[in-house]
Amino acid sequence: MGVEDDDPIPVDAALLSSSMFVGDVIAGHGVTPFLEAARAAGCKTANGDMVEAAQDLMVDFMLQ
């Protein structure tokens, strides 16, 4: 949900306010329509890169 340009975003954009932090964990999709709406509302955001940042840690843990 919310990955393709024509998908509805998971939250009504009217509910977003600049005091919110919005994180989108969909990896590999860059800035989704949901994040675009959040940024337009003045929210601080993070995209799916947080999953990529943790990959090395997960591999290290599993190989120990």
Buried (B, 14 or more C-beta within 10 A) or exposed (E): EBEEEEEEBEBEEEEBEEEBEBEBEBEEBEEBBBBBBBBEBEBEBBBBEEEEEEEEEEEEEEEE
